[in-house]
């Protein structure tokens, strides 16, 4: 009788564990890497040249 009760309890526990079924597989989106062009050497010179021009204009007054 104890074995029958144990078997019934284990079968009930096993059916609840699989009651939800399996989840659908989730496909991850591919990672897209954007290639940027190389920065030119003139990019960092615009602001200092503008400041130099402003300072020269102020000094000329």
Secondary structure, 3 states (H helix, E strand, C coil): CHHHHHHHHHHHHHHHHCCCCCCCCCCCCCCCCCCCCCCCCCCCCHHHHHHHHHHHHHHHC
